[in-house]
Amino acid sequence: MKILYYGDCSTGSLGIIHRNIKKYLEVGYPDIQFHLMDWNSSKNKELLFDNAHWTQYDLILSMPNIVNICKNANMLLKKKIIAVYHSDLDIPSKHFNHGLYNDWFTTVCGISNRIVDHITTTYRESQLLPVGVDTAVFFPFKTVTHIAKIGFVGKDQPDSDYDSIKRVQMFKDICNKVNIAYEIITGRPHDKVNLYNDIDLVICTSTHEGNLMAFLETVACKIPFISTRVGIVREYPSVQTFETVDEAVHIIQHLNHSKDRIHDYVETLYQEIVPGRKWDAVLDNYWVPFFRRQHDALKKSRYRIHVLGVPHTITNKEFVACAYTQKVWKFCKMMKGRGHTLYHYGHEDSDTLADEDVTVMTNTVWKDVYGTHDHRNNMFKYNTNDAVYKTFYENTIREIQKRKQPRDIILPFWGAGVRPICDAHKDLIVIEPGIGYADGHWANYKVFESYAMYHAYCGLDSVRNCQQNNYDIVIPNYFDTDEFEYRDDKEEYFLFVGRVYSGKGIHIVLQVAEATGIMLKIAGQVDEHYRDYKWPSFVEFLGYVNVEQRRKLMKNAKGSFVTSQYVEPFGGVQVENLLAGTPTITSDWGAFSENNIDGVTGYRCRTFEDYVKAVRMVQQGHIDSNICRQHGERFSLQNIAPMYESFFRKVTDIYNGNGWYQIWDPSLYTKDWLKNHT
């Protein structure tokens, strides 16, 4: 297990606490690697979050205000972060109060029972992770027989936010009234001799506290300690506490009456507190079991997934001509970012974020079959019986055999086009992960790109027959929002991006552009009917465009046409335009009826005049670009990934649990029902 503490690593209490955790884990738990990273370093922040270094760790321990550093964290990062409160939640101080961040963290802990109770009451269920004392450093090294000097651990900062909590002046007033010399202990090396050698009593005068390290250290050294009733002091009834200066003075005078009183007091505190607060005991009883539970829970929510590429394409970010190939590439990025184990099988030039890109197709075979065919500007040419497909099948079947484990998931993004591979591994769980194809559906578990596609698959017979499958589900396509740049200050041209053929309605777009006098930019593969087409003067034909070119085209377009003349399974280019803040003008069927909200994100059209009117409405600014972007963000990787995880869980429940009746949240049920059914 690999754990990172990301927080204050200075010589202050937080740094000391976590260095002690590291020290004792290294001795007692060599299987747990505990690393420290100081969040005061901008280089560390860049490394951890911008460069995704956090993916190397199983758990990340930090303070709640880590939210201010990684506000846009994805769900896996949030699941890994353990937020630990070291101070009371109701402390009236910006210096000490970490704040509440409802629904941001999945795991919240506290270092005292009071903090845990407060979190549980006002926020969510919490876990106690108490702080220990390093008894290899702090142990009885002298015998106090008379209190001649009193210490205060902290800083003397009058009229500060810090001082309003620590109340150094109250400490001074106590010492002056009891007529005993005092010392503000600050800046000393952190060990028993340097901190407490000349100190006979330590006082805490705070209004609020958290871990109170000085309390544990002085008790471990058998040095008297008295305090206001704060922090973990509340948990030990033997500690002498006070509210006023006079009460503190009375306690000190009582202790100083005889050495026996001092002896009995420090012995009582030592026996009550130290055995259970040694770091090895605290780690054994709290921290390590908690770490293991968290780690096991995360492992249970992760899956091993075999991702099958499209045999006649190359899975990388730039192969944008094939929507299915892009789905494969984005899926690997989306799910690897959430901690799942992925094996991608494809062309040797594939470049995904999977744990392993397994080469099952070489350039040599690929070029022997497809030669110099220009897929960027021409439609794809392939045959499932050609040498590329046969080689792909044979090699992938062999390579999966080397890597698979029982109940792994296998995802045929190309549907029946890669079914022979799935048929060869019947022990794996086959899920068709994104059905947008018209035929060849066969898996027991299916994911459809839209309800339009799902209902088309069900057909009219499903209206009269009660035979729906609970494991045929709709999960929309997903998009990397970083690939699209939002802009609301648009240029005057309209855009068409997609396969240039009648099925995408290019003939309609040309007619509408001519009737409205707009400038039109066209980008995409062309079929044979438009290969030598003489484009009119109002058209700028761009052919194939890469990711960066697409970004610029979409962000600057006044509006974009997506005019499919078939029941569109999804129409990803429509959402891509929305992410650029560009209104979309679409046909009125298929997934557009779900994703293009008429009059909000664009317009859905039936007749020629519908299209003409839509152009005019967009020109007149009736569609808010910001709303388009917001709607497009519903399809982000971060939003869609949990849908896949939820479906994978439901499917694997069939094999690992109670299937359709599997219980994941007992709080939803009555106690009587649970008693009778579990």
C-alpha positions as CSV (number, residue, x, y, z in Angstrom):
1,M,0.0,0.0,0.0
2,K,1.3,3.4,-0.9
3,I,0.1,6.4,1.1
4,L,1.0,10.1,0.6
5,Y,0.7,12.8,3.2
6,Y,0.2,16.1,1.4
7,G,0.3,19.0,3.7
8,D,2.4,21.1,6.0
9,C,5.7,19.3,6.4
10,S,7.5,22.0,8.4
11,T,8.7,21.8,12.0
12,G,5.3,22.6,13.3
13,S,2.9,20.0,14.9
14,L,1.5,18.7,11.6
15,G,4.9,18.0,10.2
16,I,6.0,16.3,13.4
17,I,2.8,14.2,13.6
18,H,3.2,12.8,10.0
19,R,6.9,12.3,10.4
20,N,6.1,10.1,13.4
21,I,3.5,8.2,11.4
22,K,6.1,7.5,8.7
23,K,8.7,6.5,11.3
24,Y,6.5,4.0,13.1
25,L,5.0,2.6,10.0
26,E,8.5,1.9,8.6
27,V,9.3,-0.1,11.7
28,G,6.0,-2.0,12.2
29,Y,4.4,-2.1,8.8
30,P,6.9,-2.5,6.0
31,D,4.1,-3.2,3.5
32,I,2.8,0.3,3.9
33,Q,4.9,3.0,2.2
34,F,4.2,6.4,3.7
35,H,5.5,9.4,1.8
36,L,5.5,13.1,2.7
37,M,5.0,16.0,0.3
38,D,4.9,19.7,1.4
39,W,2.0,21.6,0.0
40,N,3.8,24.9,0.5
41,S,5.8,24.1,-2.6
42,S,4.3,25.1,-6.0
43,K,6.5,22.5,-7.7
44,N,4.9,19.8,-5.6
45,K,1.5,21.0,-6.4
46,E,2.3,21.0,-10.1
47,L,3.8,17.5,-9.9
48,L,1.0,16.0,-7.8
49,F,-2.0,17.4,-9.7
50,D,-1.0,18.9,-13.0
51,N,1.2,15.9,-13.8
52,A,-1.1,13.4,-12.2
53,H,1.5,12.1,-9.8
54,W,-1.3,11.4,-7.4
55,T,-2.3,8.3,-9.4
56,Q,0.8,6.5,-8.0
57,Y,-0.7,6.5,-4.5
58,D,-3.5,4.4,-3.0
59,L,-4.5,6.9,-0.4
60,I,-3.8,10.6,0.1
61,L,-3.8,12.0,3.7
62,S,-4.3,15.7,4.0
63,M,-6.1,18.6,5.7
64,P,-9.7,19.6,4.6
65,N,-8.4,22.8,3.0
66,I,-6.8,20.8,0.3
67,V,-10.0,21.7,-1.5
68,N,-8.5,25.1,-2.2
69,I,-5.6,23.5,-4.0
70,C,-7.4,20.9,-6.1
71,K,-11.0,22.2,-6.5
72,N,-11.5,20.5,-9.9
73,A,-10.3,17.0,-8.7
74,N,-12.0,14.1,-10.4
75,M,-13.9,11.4,-8.5
76,L,-11.0,9.0,-8.1
77,L,-8.8,11.6,-6.5
78,K,-11.6,12.6,-4.2
79,K,-12.0,8.9,-3.2
80,K,-8.3,8.7,-2.4
81,I,-8.2,11.8,-0.3
82,I,-8.7,11.3,3.5
83,A,-9.4,14.7,5.0
84,V,-8.3,14.8,8.7
85,Y,-9.6,17.6,11.0
86,H,-7.0,18.5,13.7
87,S,-9.0,21.4,15.2
88,D,-12.5,21.9,16.5
89,L,-15.0,22.7,13.7
90,D,-16.5,25.6,15.7
91,I,-13.2,27.4,16.4
92,P,-13.7,31.1,15.7
93,S,-10.4,31.6,13.9
94,K,-9.3,31.8,10.3
95,H,-5.9,30.5,11.4
96,F,-7.2,27.3,12.9
97,N,-10.6,26.6,11.3
98,H,-10.3,24.3,8.3
99,G,-13.8,24.9,7.1
100,L,-16.6,22.6,6.0
101,Y,-16.8,21.3,2.5
102,N,-20.1,19.5,2.1
103,D,-20.1,16.6,-0.4
104,W,-16.6,17.2,-1.6
105,F,-14.8,14.5,0.4
106,T,-15.8,10.9,0.5
107,T,-13.9,10.2,3.7
108,V,-13.6,12.6,6.6
109,C,-11.7,11.9,9.9
110,G,-11.0,13.7,13.2
111,I,-8.2,13.4,15.7
112,S,-10.5,13.7,18.8
113,N,-13.8,12.3,19.8
114,R,-15.3,15.8,20.0
115,I,-14.2,16.6,16.5
116,V,-15.6,13.3,15.2
117,D,-18.9,13.8,16.9
118,H,-19.2,17.3,15.5
119,I,-18.4,16.1,12.0
120,T,-20.9,13.3,12.3
121,T,-23.6,15.6,13.6
122,T,-23.2,18.5,11.2
123,Y,-21.6,16.9,8.2
124,R,-21.2,13.2,7.6
125,E,-20.1,10.0,9.3
126,S,-16.5,10.3,10.5
127,Q,-13.6,8.1,11.7
128,L,-11.4,8.7,14.8
129,L,-7.7,8.9,14.0
130,P,-6.0,9.9,17.2
131,V,-2.6,11.4,17.5
132,G,0.1,9.6,19.4
133,V,3.3,10.5,21.3
134,D,6.8,9.4,20.3
135,T,7.9,7.7,23.6
136,A,11.3,7.0,22.1
137,V,11.9,10.8,22.3
138,F,9.6,11.8,25.1
139,F,10.0,9.7,28.3
140,P,10.7,10.4,32.0
141,F,14.1,12.1,32.1
142,K,13.9,14.1,35.3
143,T,11.8,14.2,38.5
144,V,9.9,17.4,39.2
145,T,9.7,18.0,43.0
146,H,8.9,21.7,42.9
147,I,7.4,24.0,40.3
148,A,9.9,26.8,39.8
149,K,9.3,27.6,36.1
150,I,6.2,27.3,34.0
151,G,6.2,26.8,30.2
152,F,3.8,27.7,27.4
153,V,4.2,26.0,24.1
154,G,3.4,28.4,21.3
155,K,4.1,31.9,20.0
156,D,3.6,35.3,21.7
157,Q,1.6,37.3,19.1
158,P,-0.5,39.9,20.9
159,D,-3.7,41.1,19.3
160,S,-3.6,38.4,16.6
161,D,-6.1,35.9,15.4
162,Y,-3.8,33.2,16.8
163,D,-3.6,34.9,20.2
164,S,-7.4,35.2,20.5
165,I,-7.4,31.4,20.7
166,K,-4.1,30.7,22.5
167,R,-4.5,33.5,25.1
168,V,-0.9,34.0,25.9
169,Q,-1.7,37.0,28.2
170,M,-3.9,34.7,30.4
171,F,-0.9,32.4,30.8
172,K,1.3,35.4,31.8
173,D,-1.3,36.6,34.3
174,I,-1.4,33.1,35.9
175,C,2.4,33.0,36.3
176,N,2.6,36.6,37.6
177,K,-0.2,36.0,40.1
178,V,1.3,32.7,41.4
179,N,4.7,34.5,41.3
180,I,6.6,31.9,39.3
181,A,9.0,32.5,36.4
182,Y,7.7,31.5,33.0
183,E,9.0,30.7,29.5
184,I,7.3,31.0,26.1
185,I,8.6,27.8,24.4
186,T,9.1,28.5,20.7
187,G,11.8,27.8,18.2
188,R,13.4,25.1,20.2
189,P,14.6,21.7,18.7
190,H,11.8,19.2,19.1
191,D,13.0,16.8,21.8
192,K,12.5,16.4,25.5
193,V,15.7,18.0,26.7
194,N,15.5,21.1,24.5
195,L,11.8,21.6,25.0
196,Y,11.2,20.8,28.7
197,N,14.6,20.5,30.5
198,D,14.1,23.7,32.4
199,I,10.3,23.5,32.6
200,D,8.5,22.2,35.7
201,L,4.9,22.7,34.6
202,V,3.2,23.3,31.2
203,I,0.0,25.3,30.9
204,C,-2.6,25.4,28.1
205,T,-4.9,28.5,28.2
206,S,-6.5,28.0,24.8
207,T,-10.2,28.5,24.1
208,H,-10.1,25.7,21.5
209,E,-7.6,23.0,20.7
210,G,-7.1,19.9,18.6
211,N,-4.3,17.4,19.2
212,L,-2.4,19.3,22.0
213,M,1.0,17.7,21.3
214,A,2.5,19.5,24.3
215,F,0.0,17.7,26.6
216,L,1.0,14.3,25.4
217,E,4.7,15.1,25.4
218,T,4.8,16.5,28.9
219,V,2.7,13.7,30.3
220,A,5.1,11.2,28.7
221,C,8.0,13.0,30.4
222,K,6.1,13.0,33.7
223,I,6.1,16.8,33.8
224,P,2.9,18.3,35.4
225,F,0.3,19.7,32.9
226,I,-2.8,21.7,33.5
227,S,-5.2,23.2,31.0
228,T,-8.5,24.7,30.0
229,R,-11.0,22.0,29.1
230,V,-10.1,21.8,25.4
231,G,-9.0,19.3,22.7
232,I,-8.2,15.8,23.8
233,V,-7.8,17.0,27.4
234,R,-11.6,16.5,27.7
235,E,-11.1,12.8,27.2
236,Y,-9.0,12.3,30.4
237,P,-10.7,13.0,33.7
238,S,-7.5,13.1,35.7
239,V,-6.2,16.2,34.1
240,Q,-6.5,19.3,36.3
241,T,-8.5,21.9,34.3
242,F,-9.5,25.5,35.0
243,E,-11.6,28.3,33.5
244,T,-10.2,31.4,35.2
245,V,-6.8,32.7,36.3
246,D,-7.6,32.2,39.9
247,E,-8.6,28.6,39.4
248,A,-5.3,27.9,37.6
249,V,-3.4,29.6,40.4
250,H,-5.1,27.5,43.0
251,I,-4.2,24.3,41.1
252,I,-0.5,25.3,40.9
253,Q,-0.4,26.2,44.6
254,H,-2.0,22.9,45.5
255,L,0.6,20.9,43.5
256,N,3.5,23.0,44.9
257,H,2.4,22.2,48.4
258,S,4.5,19.0,48.4
259,K,6.6,16.9,46.0
260,D,4.3,13.9,46.8
261,R,1.3,15.7,45.2
262,I,3.4,16.4,42.1
263,H,4.6,12.8,42.0
264,D,1.1,11.4,42.4
265,Y,-0.4,13.7,39.8
266,V,2.2,13.0,37.0
267,E,2.0,9.2,37.8
268,T,-1.7,9.2,37.5
269,L,-1.6,11.1,34.2
270,Y,1.1,8.8,32.8
271,Q,-0.8,5.6,33.6
272,E,-4.1,6.9,32.3
273,I,-2.8,8.4,29.1
274,V,0.6,7.2,27.8
275,P,0.0,3.4,27.2
276,G,-2.8,4.0,24.8
277,R,-1.2,7.1,23.2
278,K,2.1,5.5,22.2
279,W,2.4,5.8,18.4
280,D,2.7,2.1,17.8
281,A,-0.5,1.5,19.8
282,V,-2.3,4.3,18.1
283,L,-1.3,3.0,14.7
284,D,-2.1,-0.6,15.6
285,N,-5.6,0.3,16.9
286,Y,-6.7,3.1,14.6
287,W,-4.6,4.2,11.7
288,V,-3.5,1.0,10.1
289,P,-6.9,-0.8,10.3
290,F,-8.5,2.3,8.8
291,F,-5.9,2.5,6.0
292,R,-6.5,-1.2,5.2
293,R,-10.3,-0.8,5.1
294,Q,-10.0,2.2,2.8
295,H,-7.6,0.5,0.5
296,D,-9.8,-2.7,0.4
297,A,-12.9,-0.6,-0.4
298,L,-11.2,1.2,-3.2
299,K,-9.9,-2.1,-4.6
300,K,-13.4,-3.6,-4.6
301,S,-14.8,-0.7,-6.6
302,R,-12.1,-1.1,-9.3
303,Y,-12.3,-3.4,-12.3
304,R,-10.0,-5.2,-14.6
305,I,-11.0,-4.3,-18.2
306,H,-9.9,-5.6,-21.6
307,V,-10.6,-2.9,-24.2
308,L,-10.7,-4.0,-27.8
309,G,-9.7,-1.4,-30.3
310,V,-11.1,-1.1,-33.8
311,P,-9.0,-3.4,-36.1
312,H,-8.8,-1.1,-39.1
313,T,-7.9,2.1,-37.1
314,I,-5.2,3.3,-34.7
315,T,-6.2,4.2,-31.2
316,N,-4.7,7.6,-30.5
317,K,-5.9,11.1,-29.8
318,E,-5.3,12.3,-33.4
319,F,-7.3,9.5,-35.1
320,V,-10.5,11.6,-35.0
321,A,-12.0,10.4,-38.3
322,C,-13.5,7.4,-36.5
323,A,-15.9,8.1,-33.6
324,Y,-15.6,4.6,-32.3
325,T,-11.8,4.8,-32.1
326,Q,-12.1,8.1,-30.2
327,K,-14.6,6.4,-27.8
328,V,-11.9,3.7,-27.1
329,W,-9.2,6.3,-26.5
330,K,-11.4,8.5,-24.3
331,F,-12.7,5.5,-22.4
332,C,-9.1,4.5,-21.5
333,K,-8.4,8.0,-20.2
334,M,-11.6,8.2,-18.3
335,M,-11.4,4.9,-16.5
336,K,-7.7,4.8,-15.9
337,G,-8.1,8.2,-14.2
338,R,-10.4,6.5,-11.7
339,G,-8.0,3.7,-10.8
340,H,-9.3,0.8,-12.9
341,T,-6.8,-1.6,-14.6
342,L,-7.1,-1.5,-18.4
343,Y,-5.5,-3.5,-21.2
344,H,-5.9,-2.0,-24.6
345,Y,-5.5,-4.3,-27.7
346,G,-4.8,-2.6,-31.0
347,H,-2.3,-1.3,-33.6
348,E,1.3,-0.9,-32.6
349,D,1.1,2.9,-33.0
350,S,-1.8,3.1,-30.5
351,D,-1.2,5.5,-27.6
352,T,-3.7,5.3,-24.8
353,L,-3.6,5.8,-21.1
354,A,-4.3,2.2,-20.4
355,D,-2.0,0.2,-18.1
356,E,-0.8,-1.6,-21.2
357,D,-1.2,-1.0,-24.9
358,V,-0.9,-4.5,-26.2
359,T,0.2,-4.7,-29.9
360,V,-1.9,-7.1,-31.9
361,M,-1.5,-5.4,-35.2
362,T,1.7,-4.3,-36.9
363,N,2.3,-1.6,-39.4
364,T,3.5,-4.2,-41.8
365,V,0.2,-6.2,-42.0
366,W,-1.9,-3.1,-41.8
367,K,-0.1,-1.4,-44.8
368,D,-0.1,-4.7,-46.8
369,V,-3.9,-4.7,-46.6
370,Y,-4.9,-1.0,-46.6
371,G,-1.8,0.4,-48.4
372,T,-1.8,4.1,-48.8
373,H,-5.5,4.6,-48.4
374,D,-6.1,8.1,-47.0
375,H,-8.6,7.7,-44.2
376,R,-8.4,11.3,-43.4
377,N,-10.1,12.4,-46.6
378,N,-11.8,9.3,-47.8
379,M,-14.2,6.8,-46.2
380,F,-12.8,3.8,-44.5
381,K,-12.1,0.6,-46.5
382,Y,-12.1,-2.6,-44.6
383,N,-13.6,-6.1,-44.5
384,T,-14.0,-8.3,-41.4
385,N,-12.6,-11.2,-43.5
386,D,-9.4,-9.4,-44.5
387,A,-5.9,-10.2,-43.2
388,V,-6.0,-7.3,-40.8
389,Y,-9.1,-8.5,-39.0
390,K,-8.0,-12.2,-39.0
391,T,-4.6,-11.2,-37.6
392,F,-6.2,-8.9,-35.1
393,Y,-8.5,-11.8,-33.9
394,E,-5.8,-14.3,-33.6
395,N,-3.3,-12.1,-31.8
396,T,-5.8,-10.6,-29.4
397,I,-7.3,-14.0,-28.4
398,R,-3.8,-15.1,-27.5
399,E,-2.8,-12.0,-25.7
400,I,-5.9,-11.9,-23.6
401,Q,-5.3,-15.5,-22.6
402,K,-2.0,-14.4,-21.1
403,R,-3.5,-11.6,-19.0
404,K,-7.0,-12.4,-18.1
405,Q,-8.3,-13.3,-14.6
406,P,-11.7,-14.8,-13.6
407,R,-14.6,-12.4,-14.1
408,D,-12.6,-9.7,-15.9
409,I,-14.7,-7.4,-18.1
410,I,-14.2,-7.4,-21.9
411,L,-15.5,-4.4,-24.0
412,P,-16.0,-4.9,-27.8
413,F,-16.4,-1.2,-28.8
414,W,-16.6,-2.4,-32.5
415,G,-19.5,-4.7,-31.6
416,A,-19.8,-7.8,-33.8
417,G,-16.7,-6.7,-35.7
418,V,-14.7,-8.1,-32.8
419,R,-17.1,-10.7,-31.5
420,P,-14.8,-13.7,-32.4
421,I,-12.4,-12.5,-29.7
422,C,-15.2,-12.4,-27.1
423,D,-16.5,-15.8,-28.1
424,A,-13.1,-17.2,-27.5
425,H,-13.2,-16.0,-23.9
426,K,-16.6,-17.1,-22.6
427,D,-15.3,-17.0,-19.0
428,L,-15.1,-13.2,-19.2
429,I,-18.0,-10.7,-18.7
430,V,-18.8,-9.3,-22.2
431,I,-20.4,-5.9,-22.2
432,E,-21.1,-4.0,-25.4
433,P,-20.0,-0.6,-24.1
434,G,-21.5,1.9,-26.6
435,I,-24.0,0.7,-29.1
436,G,-24.5,3.1,-32.0
437,Y,-24.4,0.5,-34.7
438,A,-27.5,-0.8,-36.4
439,D,-27.0,-4.6,-36.2
440,G,-24.8,-7.3,-34.7
441,H,-25.9,-6.9,-31.1
442,W,-25.4,-10.0,-29.1
443,A,-23.9,-9.6,-25.6
444,N,-26.0,-10.2,-22.6
445,Y,-25.2,-6.8,-21.3
446,K,-25.5,-3.8,-23.5
447,V,-24.8,-0.1,-23.3
448,F,-26.7,2.2,-25.8
449,E,-25.5,5.7,-26.6
450,S,-29.0,7.2,-26.4
451,Y,-32.6,6.3,-25.6
452,A,-33.3,6.8,-29.2
453,M,-30.9,4.1,-30.1
454,Y,-32.2,1.8,-27.3
455,H,-35.8,2.2,-28.4
456,A,-34.9,1.6,-32.0
457,Y,-33.2,-1.6,-30.9
458,C,-36.2,-2.7,-28.9
459,G,-38.6,-2.1,-31.9
460,L,-42.3,-2.0,-32.0
461,D,-42.6,-5.5,-30.6
462,S,-41.4,-4.2,-27.2
463,V,-44.5,-1.9,-27.1
464,R,-46.8,-4.9,-27.0
465,N,-44.5,-7.4,-25.2
466,C,-43.4,-7.2,-21.6
467,Q,-39.9,-8.5,-22.1
468,Q,-37.5,-5.7,-21.4
469,N,-34.0,-6.5,-20.1
470,N,-32.8,-4.7,-17.0
471,Y,-29.2,-5.0,-18.2
472,D,-29.7,-3.1,-21.4
473,I,-28.9,0.4,-20.3
474,V,-28.3,3.9,-21.7
475,I,-25.1,5.7,-21.1
476,P,-24.3,8.7,-23.3
477,N,-21.0,9.3,-25.1
478,Y,-18.3,11.1,-23.2
479,F,-16.0,13.9,-24.0
480,D,-12.7,15.4,-22.9
481,T,-13.7,19.0,-22.2
482,D,-10.0,20.1,-22.4
483,E,-10.1,19.4,-26.1
484,F,-12.7,22.2,-26.6
485,E,-12.3,25.9,-26.0
486,Y,-15.3,28.0,-25.1
487,R,-15.9,31.3,-26.7
488,D,-19.0,33.5,-26.8
489,D,-17.7,36.1,-29.2
490,K,-18.3,34.3,-32.4
491,E,-17.3,35.0,-36.0
492,E,-20.0,35.0,-38.8
493,Y,-19.4,31.7,-40.5
494,F,-21.4,28.5,-39.9
495,L,-19.9,25.1,-39.7
496,F,-20.4,21.5,-40.9
497,V,-18.1,18.8,-39.4
498,G,-18.6,15.2,-40.3
499,R,-18.6,12.7,-43.1
500,V,-19.5,14.6,-46.2
501,Y,-22.3,12.6,-47.8
502,S,-26.0,12.7,-48.1
503,G,-26.6,10.6,-45.0
504,K,-25.3,13.5,-42.9
505,G,-27.5,15.9,-44.8
506,I,-24.7,17.9,-46.5
507,H,-27.1,18.6,-49.5
508,I,-29.5,20.2,-47.1
509,V,-26.8,22.3,-45.5
510,L,-25.6,23.6,-48.9
511,Q,-29.2,24.6,-49.8
512,V,-29.8,26.4,-46.5
513,A,-26.5,28.2,-46.7
514,E,-27.3,29.5,-50.2
515,A,-30.8,30.6,-49.2
516,T,-29.6,32.5,-46.2
517,G,-26.4,34.0,-47.7
518,I,-24.1,32.7,-44.9
519,M,-20.5,31.6,-45.2
520,L,-20.1,27.9,-44.6
521,K,-17.0,25.9,-43.6
522,I,-17.0,22.2,-44.3
523,A,-14.6,19.7,-42.7
524,G,-14.5,15.9,-42.9
525,Q,-14.1,12.8,-45.0
526,V,-15.9,12.8,-48.4
527,D,-17.6,10.0,-50.2
528,E,-17.2,9.4,-53.9
529,H,-20.2,11.7,-54.8
530,Y,-18.4,14.7,-53.4
531,R,-14.8,13.8,-54.1
532,D,-14.5,16.1,-57.2
533,Y,-17.4,18.3,-56.2
534,K,-17.2,22.0,-57.3
535,W,-17.9,23.8,-54.1
536,P,-19.9,27.1,-54.4
537,S,-18.2,30.4,-53.6
538,F,-19.8,30.7,-50.1
539,V,-18.2,27.4,-49.1
540,E,-14.7,26.9,-47.7
541,F,-13.9,23.2,-47.9
542,L,-11.2,22.1,-45.4
543,G,-11.2,18.3,-45.7
544,Y,-9.9,16.4,-42.7
545,V,-9.1,18.5,-39.6
546,N,-7.0,17.5,-36.6
547,V,-7.9,18.1,-32.9
548,E,-6.4,21.6,-32.8
549,Q,-8.0,22.7,-36.1
550,R,-11.3,21.4,-34.9
551,R,-11.0,23.3,-31.6
552,K,-10.5,26.6,-33.5
553,L,-13.3,25.9,-36.0
554,M,-15.9,25.1,-33.4
555,K,-15.1,27.9,-30.9
556,N,-15.3,30.6,-33.6
557,A,-18.4,29.3,-35.5
558,K,-21.6,31.2,-35.3
559,G,-23.6,28.0,-35.5
560,S,-23.1,24.4,-36.6
561,F,-25.2,22.0,-38.7
562,V,-25.6,18.4,-37.7
563,T,-28.3,17.3,-40.1
564,S,-28.2,13.5,-40.0
565,Q,-30.8,11.9,-42.3
566,Y,-31.0,8.7,-40.3
567,V,-32.0,8.0,-36.7
568,E,-28.8,9.4,-35.2
569,P,-27.5,7.1,-32.4
570,F,-25.7,10.0,-30.7
571,G,-24.1,12.5,-33.0
572,G,-21.0,13.4,-31.0
573,V,-20.1,16.4,-33.1
574,Q,-23.3,18.1,-31.8
575,V,-22.1,17.9,-28.2
576,E,-18.6,18.9,-29.2
577,N,-20.0,22.1,-30.6
578,L,-21.9,22.8,-27.4
579,L,-18.6,22.5,-25.5
580,A,-17.3,25.3,-27.7
581,G,-20.4,27.3,-26.8
582,T,-21.6,27.0,-30.4
583,P,-25.4,26.5,-31.1
584,T,-26.4,23.5,-33.1
585,I,-28.9,23.2,-35.9
586,T,-30.0,19.6,-36.2
587,S,-32.6,17.3,-37.7
588,D,-35.4,16.3,-35.4
589,W,-34.9,12.7,-34.6
590,G,-32.6,10.2,-32.9
591,A,-30.4,11.4,-30.1
592,F,-30.9,15.1,-31.1
593,S,-34.3,14.9,-29.5
594,E,-32.5,14.3,-26.2
595,N,-29.3,16.4,-26.5
596,N,-30.3,19.4,-28.6
597,I,-32.9,21.3,-26.5
598,D,-34.9,23.3,-29.0
599,G,-34.6,27.0,-28.4
600,V,-32.0,26.5,-25.7
601,T,-28.9,24.8,-27.2
602,G,-30.0,25.3,-30.8
603,Y,-32.9,24.2,-33.0
604,R,-34.3,21.0,-34.3
605,C,-35.7,21.1,-37.8
606,R,-38.1,19.2,-40.1
607,T,-38.7,21.5,-43.1
608,F,-36.5,23.6,-45.3
609,E,-37.9,26.8,-43.7
610,D,-37.2,25.3,-40.2
611,Y,-33.6,25.3,-41.1
612,V,-33.6,28.7,-42.6
613,K,-35.4,30.2,-39.6
614,A,-32.9,28.4,-37.3
615,V,-30.0,30.2,-39.0
616,R,-31.7,33.5,-38.6
617,M,-32.4,32.9,-34.9
618,V,-28.8,32.0,-34.2
619,Q,-27.6,35.0,-36.1
620,Q,-29.9,37.2,-34.0
621,G,-28.4,35.8,-30.8
622,H,-31.3,33.9,-29.4
623,I,-29.1,31.1,-28.2
624,D,-26.9,31.7,-25.1
625,S,-23.4,30.2,-25.7
626,N,-22.8,29.8,-22.0
627,I,-25.9,27.6,-21.7
628,C,-24.6,25.5,-24.6
629,R,-21.3,25.0,-22.8
630,Q,-23.1,24.1,-19.6
631,H,-25.2,21.5,-21.4
632,G,-22.2,20.0,-23.1
633,E,-20.4,19.6,-19.8
634,R,-23.0,17.1,-18.8
635,F,-21.2,14.7,-21.1
636,S,-17.7,15.2,-19.6
637,L,-15.5,12.2,-18.6
638,Q,-16.0,13.1,-15.0
639,N,-19.8,12.9,-15.3
640,I,-20.1,9.8,-17.4
641,A,-17.5,7.6,-15.7
642,P,-19.7,7.0,-12.6
643,M,-22.4,5.7,-14.9
644,Y,-20.2,3.0,-16.3
645,E,-18.9,2.1,-12.8
646,S,-22.5,1.8,-11.5
647,F,-23.4,-0.5,-14.5
648,F,-20.3,-2.6,-14.1
649,R,-21.2,-3.0,-10.4
650,K,-24.7,-4.1,-11.2
651,V,-23.4,-6.6,-13.8
652,T,-20.7,-8.1,-11.6
653,D,-23.3,-8.4,-8.8
654,I,-24.8,-11.2,-10.9
655,Y,-21.6,-13.1,-10.5
656,N,-20.3,-12.0,-7.1
657,G,-23.5,-11.1,-5.1
658,N,-27.2,-11.3,-5.2
659,G,-27.7,-10.0,-8.7
660,W,-30.8,-7.8,-9.1
661,Y,-31.5,-8.0,-5.3
662,Q,-28.0,-6.9,-4.3
663,I,-28.1,-4.4,-1.4
664,W,-25.5,-1.6,-1.4
665,D,-27.1,0.9,0.9
666,P,-28.8,-0.8,3.9
667,S,-30.0,2.6,5.2
668,L,-32.7,2.6,2.4
669,Y,-34.5,-0.4,3.9
670,T,-36.5,-1.0,7.1
671,K,-34.8,-3.0,9.8
672,D,-37.5,-5.6,9.6
673,W,-37.1,-6.1,5.9
674,L,-33.4,-6.4,6.2
675,K,-33.8,-8.9,9.0
676,N,-36.0,-11.1,6.9
677,H,-34.1,-10.8,3.6
678,T,-30.4,-10.7,4.5
